[in-house]
């Protein structure tokens, strides 16, 4: 089994009490809540852990996750991990809340059609004019896949 420092995500030995890299006392960090651990995992060094954390946060539906998800989304701009951004878009849709809507609308301009499709699927949960406007705009998207999904969403609303 591989162990990581829950602060800096450096590999550590199973019995280490202090991280050899960041010198953080590891043991107290182990006693954080599940929600706090998920938020911290959004910065994990392994991308699958980040994606899984974002997905679980969406499933939990806790609106406290919106700001951390947004923060990590803004921080990830240079890396462009499309699958992580897609997971965040899906999670924001599951969490809901008016604070998530402007972030999702902004993500409709993402270059990846995978992200735009995830955003559309999330926007279908919102009943505001802003969400409908973004969905209608997607009818003219460069991706036929995105256009088709937008059309289906508008037909069912």
C-alpha positions, 0 to 999 in steps of 0.5 A: 500500500502507498501512503501519502502525507495528507498535507503535501501528498508526498510518499511517506512510510506507513509509520511516519508521524512527521512528513519528511518533505513538508515537516507536517505532523501527519497524525492530527490530519488523520482525524479530520472529517471525511468532508475535509479529507475530500476537500484536501484530496482535490489537490492530490498528486494522483489525478484519479484521486482528484477526480474521485474526490470531486465526484464524491463531493458532488454525490454528497451534495454539500454546498460547502464544496462549491468554493473549494471546487471553484478554487481548484478549478481556477488553479487548474487552468494551466494544467487542463486536466479535462477529466478533472474539470469534467468531474468538477462540472458534474459535481457542481451540477449535483451540488446545485445552488445559485453560486454554482451557476455562474461557474458552470456558465463560464465553463460552457466556453471550455475548449473541450466538448467533454467539459461542455457536455458535462456542463450542459448535463449540470445546467439541466438541473437549474431552472433560471433564465441564465441556465436556459440562455446558456443551454440555448447558446449551446445549440450553436456550439461547434460540436454536433454532440453538444448541439444535440444534447442542448436540443434534447435538454430544451425539449424536455424542459 
